[in-house]
Amino acid sequence: MRLWSTLERGPVELPPPEEKRVVGMYVCGPTVYDYIHIGNARPFIVFDALRRYLESRGYEVVYVQNITDIDDKIINRAKEEGSSPEEVAERFTREYLEDLASLGVKLPTYQPRARAYVDKMIELIEELVAKGHAYVADGDVYFSVRSFPEYGKLSGKSIDDLRAGARVEPGEKKKDPLDFALWKAAKPGEPKWPSPWGLGRPGWHTECVVMSRELLGETFDIHAGGNDLIFPHHENEIAQAEAASGKPFARIWLHNGMLTVRGQKMAKSLGNFAYARDVVRMFGTEAVRYFYLSRHWRKPLDFSHEALEEARKAVEGVYEFLAEAELAGGGAELPEDLSRELSGLEEKFHAELGDDFNTPGALAALQGMANLGKRFVAAGGDRRALGPIAHKIRELSAPLGLFQEEKAPGVSERAEELIGLLVELRAELRRDKNFKLADRIREELSKLGIQLKDTPQGTVWTLI
């Protein structure tokens, strides 16, 4: 299997399982200060599918995904609420785990929380200070970027270019604007731990280094996350880890493209986001997964209700074929030429995923299998021969988290058309300012378990 590594700027071969059975994989997790938005979900779904596919091919994957429960955002949320950072982190950790389940994501092998590793973080910082890679400044500890000559190798940025745009923020006591905090001296109302430099807390970049090293070793196979983490987060991780050990940190670096809205990055700071749980309620788990997997993981992906609706219809179309094939039962053989075509599509499925985990190509192979069966029946073939095709679709799609239910969740096609007509009628009533009758339609549909939500892109409905 070949995966495009940011560090190598090209494909890197993952040894076959008979040569290297255990694969260590670290994926950056959430900072638990709010519900995750649908853009946050992309790496969770994509790398969950990669992990499960590797397992289906014979690898044993030790999958680590951290939870950042010490961070400025958590502290600020606690101040806004009048609660404690611990309460905020605990509450949104629970919500995050619920969201993972709703997205069909398999739990990691290990899910470390930063608070549990503070002692180890202090040990790493002490080691970096002792080796001359870090220095103490009035209770803060900074990493000296210029002490690590390879700084910038992941992002391709040069130290001189970076320094031209860098500056020291008020209150910082850095020797160089590029240096970054490993330990922050305690401020009133913030979480704090005792250390050789006084009370304080670790920096974010140090947290991920320690948790990955403790659970996967000084060098492991795959480090993954969104491409917004390449710099400075992952660059700073490499600097600390390799300055301390003198060994490569991670062999393969995977970075997924961002989710965008009309070409602009989705972000809470921009206000152009939707919470993952709301999108799942609207369109369903498998539609969300299909939406993400229908675009190559390294490319940006534009979010819209129309795109998710297309994904939902694609999922339902495959389920309709599976239901037809399985309802017909067995007892007939697939003609030899179609059996060969099915085998060819299976080879295509694995070839696509083996080449930089090209999930759009793999989904095309699965859709090709369903279309193969539909053409066979349309040409007068015996429906009882569709069993092997349905079985193969379910078998291959399992690692992708698709097509494992008995039938697609939803309503019949005729009922769907009727709901669509009512939604259109309500829109016309609203345009005519007949809000009383428009609200009546919403209320009556709600009683039937159908929720309407008005969005800038139009009205969408979902089952509740």
C-alpha positions as CSV (number, residue, x, y, z in Angstrom):
1,M,0.0,0.0,0.0
2,R,1.3,3.5,-1.0
3,L,0.3,6.6,1.0
4,W,1.2,10.2,0.1
5,S,3.4,11.5,2.9
6,T,3.7,15.3,3.5
7,L,7.2,14.8,4.8
8,E,8.4,13.0,1.7
9,R,6.2,15.0,-0.7
10,G,5.4,11.8,-2.4
11,P,4.1,8.3,-2.0
12,V,5.7,6.0,0.7
13,E,5.3,2.3,0.6
14,L,3.7,0.6,3.7
15,P,5.3,-2.8,4.0
16,P,2.9,-5.7,3.5
17,P,1.5,-7.3,6.7
18,E,3.7,-10.4,6.3
19,E,6.7,-8.1,6.7
20,K,5.3,-5.7,9.2
21,R,2.1,-6.8,10.9
22,V,1.7,-4.1,13.6
23,V,1.2,-0.5,12.5
24,G,1.3,2.3,15.0
25,M,-1.0,5.2,14.0
26,Y,-1.5,8.5,15.8
27,V,-4.3,10.9,14.8
28,C,-4.7,14.3,16.4
29,G,-8.0,14.4,18.3
30,P,-10.2,17.3,19.5
31,T,-9.8,20.1,22.0
32,V,-12.9,19.5,24.1
33,Y,-14.4,22.9,24.6
34,D,-17.4,22.6,22.3
35,Y,-19.3,20.2,20.1
36,I,-17.3,19.2,17.1
37,H,-18.4,20.7,13.8
38,I,-18.8,18.7,10.6
39,G,-15.4,19.9,9.3
40,N,-13.7,18.5,12.4
41,A,-15.3,15.1,11.6
42,R,-13.4,14.7,8.3
43,P,-10.1,13.3,9.7
44,F,-12.0,11.2,12.2
45,I,-14.0,9.5,9.4
46,V,-11.2,9.3,6.8
47,F,-8.5,7.9,9.1
48,D,-11.1,5.6,10.8
49,A,-11.7,4.1,7.4
50,L,-8.0,3.8,6.7
51,R,-7.4,2.1,10.0
52,R,-10.3,-0.4,9.4
53,Y,-9.2,-1.1,5.9
54,L,-5.6,-1.9,7.0
55,E,-7.1,-4.2,9.6
56,S,-9.2,-6.0,7.0
57,R,-6.0,-6.6,5.0
58,G,-4.2,-8.3,7.8
59,Y,-2.5,-5.5,9.7
60,E,-2.8,-5.1,13.5
61,V,-3.3,-1.3,13.9
62,V,-2.5,0.3,17.3
63,Y,-4.6,3.4,16.8
64,V,-4.1,6.3,19.2
65,Q,-6.2,9.5,19.2
66,N,-5.7,12.0,21.9
67,I,-8.1,14.3,23.7
68,T,-6.7,17.7,24.4
69,D,-8.2,18.6,27.8
70,I,-5.7,21.4,28.7
71,D,-6.0,24.4,26.4
72,D,-6.7,28.1,26.3
73,K,-10.0,27.5,24.5
74,I,-11.2,25.3,27.4
75,I,-10.1,27.9,30.0
76,N,-11.9,30.7,28.1
77,R,-15.1,28.6,27.8
78,A,-15.0,27.9,31.5
79,K,-14.6,31.6,32.3
80,E,-17.6,32.4,30.0
81,E,-19.8,29.8,31.8
82,G,-18.5,30.5,35.3
83,S,-17.5,26.8,35.6
84,S,-14.1,25.1,35.9
85,P,-11.9,24.0,33.0
86,E,-12.2,20.4,34.3
87,E,-16.0,20.5,34.1
88,V,-15.9,21.9,30.6
89,A,-13.4,19.3,29.4
90,E,-15.3,16.4,31.0
91,R,-18.7,17.5,29.6
92,F,-17.4,17.9,26.0
93,T,-15.4,14.7,26.1
94,R,-18.6,12.9,26.7
95,E,-20.3,14.8,23.9
96,Y,-17.4,14.0,21.6
97,L,-17.6,10.3,22.3
98,E,-21.3,10.4,21.5
99,D,-20.6,12.2,18.2
100,L,-18.0,9.6,17.3
101,A,-20.6,6.9,17.7
102,S,-23.1,8.8,15.6
103,L,-20.5,9.1,12.8
104,G,-19.9,5.3,12.9
105,V,-16.3,5.7,14.0
106,K,-14.6,2.8,15.8
107,L,-13.1,3.7,19.1
108,P,-9.2,4.0,19.2
109,T,-7.0,1.4,20.7
110,Y,-6.0,4.1,23.1
111,Q,-7.6,7.5,23.8
112,P,-5.2,9.3,26.1
113,R,-6.1,12.6,27.8
114,A,-3.4,15.2,28.2
115,R,-4.0,15.7,31.9
116,A,-2.9,12.1,32.6
117,Y,0.5,12.7,31.0
118,V,1.7,16.0,32.6
119,D,4.4,14.3,34.6
120,K,5.8,12.8,31.3
121,M,5.6,16.1,29.6
122,I,7.7,17.7,32.4
123,E,10.3,14.9,31.9
124,L,10.5,15.6,28.2
125,I,10.9,19.4,28.8
126,E,13.6,18.7,31.3
127,E,15.4,16.6,28.8
128,L,15.2,19.3,26.1
129,V,16.5,21.9,28.5
130,A,19.4,19.6,29.5
131,K,20.3,19.1,25.8
132,G,20.3,22.8,25.1
133,H,17.2,22.7,22.9
134,A,15.0,24.7,25.4
135,Y,15.5,27.5,28.0
136,V,13.7,28.8,31.0
137,A,12.4,32.4,31.2
138,D,10.7,33.5,34.4
139,G,8.7,30.3,34.9
140,D,8.0,29.8,31.1
141,V,10.0,27.3,29.1
142,Y,10.6,27.8,25.4
143,F,11.9,25.5,22.6
144,S,14.8,27.1,20.8
145,V,13.9,26.6,17.1
146,R,17.4,27.5,15.8
147,S,18.8,24.6,17.9
148,F,17.1,22.2,15.6
149,P,18.6,22.6,12.1
150,E,15.9,20.6,10.4
151,Y,13.1,22.8,11.6
152,G,10.7,23.4,8.7
153,K,11.3,20.1,6.9
154,L,7.6,19.1,7.2
155,S,6.0,22.3,6.0
156,G,8.8,23.3,3.6
157,K,9.2,26.6,5.3
158,S,12.7,28.1,5.9
159,I,13.6,29.6,9.3
160,D,14.7,32.9,7.7
161,D,11.3,33.3,5.9
162,L,9.4,32.4,9.1
163,R,11.4,34.8,11.2
164,A,10.6,37.7,8.8
165,G,6.9,37.5,9.8
166,A,7.3,36.4,13.4
167,R,7.0,38.7,16.5
168,V,7.1,38.4,20.2
169,E,3.7,38.8,21.9
170,P,3.3,41.1,24.9
171,G,4.4,39.2,28.1
172,E,6.5,36.7,26.2
173,K,10.2,36.4,27.1
174,K,11.4,34.5,24.0
175,K,15.0,34.9,22.9
176,D,13.8,34.5,19.3
177,P,10.3,35.2,17.9
178,L,10.2,31.7,16.3
179,D,10.6,29.9,19.7
180,F,7.5,28.3,21.1
181,A,6.2,27.5,24.6
182,L,6.8,24.1,26.1
183,W,5.6,25.2,29.6
184,K,3.5,28.2,30.6
185,A,3.8,29.7,34.0
186,A,0.5,29.7,36.0
187,K,-2.0,32.5,35.7
188,P,-4.8,33.2,38.1
189,G,-7.8,30.8,37.6
190,E,-5.9,28.5,35.2
191,P,-5.1,24.8,35.7
192,K,-1.6,24.3,37.1
193,W,0.8,21.6,38.1
194,P,4.1,21.8,40.1
195,S,7.3,21.7,38.0
196,P,11.0,22.5,38.3
197,W,10.1,25.9,36.9
198,G,7.2,26.6,39.2
199,L,3.5,26.1,38.9
200,G,2.2,26.0,35.3
201,R,0.8,23.9,32.5
202,P,2.2,22.3,29.3
203,G,2.0,23.7,25.8
204,W,-0.2,22.1,23.3
205,H,2.6,20.9,21.0
206,T,4.3,19.1,23.8
207,E,1.1,17.2,24.8
208,C,0.8,15.3,21.5
209,V,4.6,14.4,21.4
210,V,4.4,12.8,24.8
211,M,1.2,10.9,24.3
212,S,2.2,9.5,21.0
213,R,5.7,8.5,22.2
214,E,4.4,6.9,25.4
215,L,1.9,4.7,23.5
216,L,3.7,4.1,20.2
217,G,7.4,4.5,20.9
218,E,10.0,7.1,19.8
219,T,9.4,6.2,16.2
220,F,6.1,5.0,14.8
221,D,4.5,4.5,11.4
222,I,1.7,7.0,10.7
223,H,0.9,10.4,12.1
224,A,-2.2,12.0,10.7
225,G,-4.5,15.0,11.0
226,G,-5.9,18.0,9.1
227,N,-3.6,19.9,6.8
228,D,-4.1,23.0,9.0
229,L,-1.9,21.2,11.6
230,I,1.1,20.9,9.4
231,F,2.4,24.2,10.7
232,P,3.1,25.0,13.4
233,H,1.7,22.0,15.4
234,H,3.2,19.1,13.6
235,E,6.4,20.9,12.7
236,N,6.8,21.7,16.4
237,E,6.1,18.1,17.4
238,I,8.8,16.9,15.1
239,A,11.3,19.4,16.5
240,Q,10.7,18.3,20.1
241,A,10.6,14.6,19.5
242,E,13.6,14.4,17.2
243,A,15.7,16.8,19.3
244,A,15.1,14.6,22.3
245,S,15.6,11.2,20.8
246,G,17.8,11.8,17.7
247,K,15.5,9.4,15.8
248,P,12.8,9.9,13.2
249,F,9.5,10.7,14.9
250,A,6.9,9.3,12.4
251,R,7.7,7.6,9.1
252,I,4.6,8.7,7.2
253,W,2.7,12.0,7.7
254,L,-0.9,12.1,6.3
255,H,-2.8,15.4,6.1
256,N,-6.4,15.6,4.9
257,G,-7.8,18.6,3.0
258,M,-10.1,21.0,4.7
259,L,-13.9,21.1,4.5
260,T,-14.9,24.4,2.9
261,V,-18.1,26.4,2.5
262,R,-18.2,28.1,-0.9
263,G,-14.5,27.7,-1.1
264,Q,-13.8,29.2,2.3
265,K,-12.4,27.0,5.2
266,M,-15.1,26.0,7.6
267,A,-14.3,27.3,11.1
268,K,-16.1,28.3,14.3
269,S,-14.2,31.5,14.3
270,L,-15.8,32.4,10.9
271,G,-19.2,31.3,11.9
272,N,-19.7,29.2,8.7
273,F,-20.0,25.8,10.4
274,A,-22.6,23.2,11.3
275,Y,-22.3,20.9,14.2
276,A,-21.6,17.3,13.2
277,R,-24.5,16.0,15.3
278,D,-27.0,18.2,13.5
279,V,-25.8,17.1,10.1
280,V,-26.0,13.4,11.1
281,R,-29.6,14.0,12.3
282,M,-30.5,15.6,8.9
283,F,-28.8,13.1,6.6
284,G,-27.8,10.0,8.5
285,T,-24.5,8.4,9.4
286,E,-23.8,6.6,6.2
287,A,-24.6,9.6,4.0
288,V,-22.1,11.7,5.9
289,R,-19.5,9.0,5.6
290,Y,-20.2,8.5,1.9
291,F,-20.0,12.3,1.4
292,Y,-16.5,12.4,2.8
293,L,-15.3,9.2,1.1
294,S,-16.5,10.3,-2.3
295,R,-13.7,12.9,-2.4
296,H,-10.0,12.1,-2.2
297,W,-8.9,12.6,1.4
298,R,-6.1,15.0,0.5
299,K,-8.3,17.4,-1.5
300,P,-10.5,20.2,-0.2
301,L,-14.2,19.3,0.0
302,D,-17.0,21.8,-0.3
303,F,-19.9,21.4,2.2
304,S,-23.5,21.8,1.0
305,H,-26.8,20.3,1.8
306,E,-27.2,19.4,-1.9
307,A,-23.9,17.4,-1.8
308,L,-25.1,15.5,1.3
309,E,-28.5,14.9,-0.3
310,E,-26.7,13.4,-3.3
311,A,-24.7,11.2,-1.0
312,R,-27.8,10.1,0.8
313,K,-29.5,9.1,-2.5
314,A,-26.4,7.2,-3.5
315,V,-26.4,5.2,-0.3
316,E,-30.2,4.5,-0.6
317,G,-29.6,3.4,-4.2
318,V,-27.2,0.7,-3.2
319,Y,-29.4,-0.4,-0.3
320,E,-32.3,-0.7,-2.8
321,F,-30.2,-3.1,-4.9
322,L,-29.1,-5.1,-1.8
323,A,-32.7,-5.4,-0.6
324,E,-33.8,-6.7,-4.1
325,A,-30.9,-9.1,-4.3
326,E,-31.4,-10.5,-0.8
327,L,-35.1,-10.7,-1.1
328,A,-34.8,-12.9,-4.2
329,G,-32.7,-15.4,-2.2
330,G,-30.3,-17.8,-3.8
331,G,-30.5,-20.8,-6.0
332,A,-29.2,-19.5,-9.3
333,E,-25.7,-18.9,-10.5
334,L,-24.2,-15.7,-11.9
335,P,-23.2,-16.1,-15.5
336,E,-19.5,-16.6,-16.0
337,D,-18.9,-13.4,-17.8
338,L,-20.6,-11.4,-15.0
339,S,-18.7,-13.3,-12.4
340,R,-15.4,-12.3,-14.1
341,E,-16.6,-8.7,-14.2
342,L,-17.5,-8.8,-10.5
343,S,-13.9,-10.1,-9.8
344,G,-12.5,-7.3,-11.9
345,L,-14.4,-4.8,-9.8
346,E,-13.2,-6.3,-6.6
347,E,-9.6,-6.0,-7.9
348,K,-10.3,-2.4,-8.8
349,F,-11.6,-1.7,-5.3
350,H,-8.4,-3.0,-3.6
351,A,-6.2,-1.3,-6.3
352,E,-7.8,2.0,-5.7
353,L,-7.4,1.8,-1.9
354,G,-3.9,0.5,-2.2
355,D,-3.0,3.6,-4.2
356,D,-3.0,6.4,-1.7
357,F,-6.3,5.2,-0.2
358,N,-8.4,6.5,-3.1
359,T,-11.9,6.1,-1.7
360,P,-13.7,7.7,-4.6
361,G,-12.3,5.0,-6.9
362,A,-13.3,2.4,-4.4
363,L,-16.9,3.7,-4.1
364,A,-17.0,3.7,-7.9
365,A,-16.2,0.0,-7.9
366,L,-18.9,-0.7,-5.3
367,Q,-21.4,1.3,-7.4
368,G,-20.2,-0.6,-10.4
369,M,-21.1,-3.9,-8.7
370,A,-24.7,-2.6,-8.0
371,N,-25.0,-1.4,-11.6
372,L,-23.8,-4.8,-12.8
373,G,-26.6,-6.5,-11.0
374,K,-29.2,-4.0,-12.1
375,R,-28.1,-4.4,-15.8
376,F,-28.3,-8.2,-15.4
377,V,-31.9,-8.0,-14.1
378,A,-32.9,-5.4,-16.7
379,A,-31.7,-7.8,-19.4
380,G,-34.0,-10.5,-18.1
381,G,-31.5,-12.3,-15.7
382,D,-32.7,-14.4,-12.8
383,R,-32.8,-12.2,-9.6
384,R,-31.8,-15.2,-7.6
385,A,-28.3,-15.0,-9.1
386,L,-27.7,-11.6,-7.5
387,G,-26.6,-13.0,-4.1
388,P,-22.9,-13.1,-4.8
389,I,-22.9,-9.4,-5.9
390,A,-24.8,-8.3,-2.7
391,H,-22.4,-10.4,-0.5
392,K,-19.4,-8.9,-2.2
393,I,-20.6,-5.3,-1.8
394,R,-21.3,-5.8,1.9
395,E,-18.0,-7.5,2.5
396,L,-15.8,-4.9,0.8
397,S,-17.7,-1.9,2.2
398,A,-17.5,-3.0,5.8
399,P,-14.1,-1.2,6.5
400,L,-15.6,2.0,5.0
401,G,-18.5,1.8,7.5
402,L,-21.1,1.5,4.7
403,F,-23.9,-0.8,3.7
404,Q,-24.0,-3.0,6.8
405,E,-27.6,-2.4,7.8
406,E,-30.5,-4.5,6.6
407,K,-31.9,-1.6,4.8
408,A,-31.3,2.2,4.5
409,P,-32.9,4.2,7.2
410,G,-35.6,6.5,5.8
411,V,-39.0,6.5,4.2
412,S,-40.4,5.1,1.0
413,E,-39.8,6.9,-2.3
414,R,-43.4,7.8,-2.6
415,A,-43.6,9.3,0.9
416,E,-40.3,11.1,0.2
417,E,-41.9,12.7,-2.9
418,L,-45.0,13.7,-0.8
419,I,-42.8,15.4,1.9
420,G,-40.9,17.2,-0.9
421,L,-44.2,18.6,-2.3
422,L,-45.2,19.8,1.2
423,V,-41.9,21.5,1.6
424,E,-42.3,23.3,-1.7
425,L,-45.9,24.3,-0.8
426,R,-44.7,25.7,2.5
427,A,-42.0,27.7,0.7
428,E,-44.6,29.2,-1.6
429,L,-46.8,30.1,1.4
430,R,-43.9,31.8,3.1
431,R,-43.2,33.8,-0.1
432,D,-46.9,34.8,-0.1
433,K,-46.5,35.8,3.7
434,N,-49.1,33.1,4.7
435,F,-47.0,32.2,7.7
436,K,-49.9,30.8,9.7
437,L,-50.6,28.0,7.2
438,A,-46.8,27.5,6.6
439,D,-46.3,27.0,10.3
440,R,-49.2,24.5,10.4
441,I,-47.4,22.4,7.8
442,R,-44.3,22.4,9.9
443,E,-46.2,21.5,13.1
444,E,-48.2,18.7,11.4
445,L,-45.0,17.2,9.9
446,S,-43.3,17.4,13.3
447,K,-46.1,15.3,14.8
448,L,-45.4,12.7,12.2
449,G,-41.7,12.6,13.1
450,I,-40.5,14.8,10.3
451,Q,-38.4,17.9,11.2
452,L,-38.0,20.9,8.9
453,K,-34.9,23.1,9.1
454,D,-34.6,26.4,7.2
455,T,-31.1,27.1,6.0
456,P,-29.4,29.6,3.7
457,Q,-29.4,26.9,1.1
458,G,-33.1,26.2,1.5
459,T,-35.4,23.9,3.6
460,V,-34.2,20.4,4.5
461,W,-36.1,17.7,6.3
462,T,-35.0,14.8,8.4
463,L,-36.7,12.1,10.5
464,I,-36.7,12.6,14.3
